[in-house]
């Protein structure tokens, strides 16, 4: 089955999913944010087939989420590094993490927790905010069409 190209969609969610919307890509970004940068380490962490991992890494490089560079240890291999575009996906992954913590775990179930490095406390819940800083509920926002110059 051929994947639909969402690169020209008017919806930013659709375009974003077109670039990084499959679970392998987001898990690769998660691992890269956690310091993984070698093909073999991604494969060990994710447990996915080499051909799938290779294709997802290639797409993430092609779309500018990752870059390849010579391995830091001087070996003939290369490693992957997140670009600023890739690092910006941390907020997306935090939102998914917080949604999952709230809706997919029992209270007593063990889970990984995202904490502030400085004091070890959990990261505060993300929330939508208005231009003036007010907190917004899901019922207080809507999608509107804007021109390309806005």
Secondary structure, 3 states (H helix, E strand, C coil): CCCCCCCCCCCHHHHHHHHHCCHHHHHHHHHHHCCCCCHHHHHHHHCCCHHHHHHHHHHHHHCCCEEEEECCCCCCCEEEEECHHHHCCHHHHHHHHHHHHHHCCCCCCCCCCCECCCCCCECCCCCEECCCCCEECHHHCCCCCCCCCC
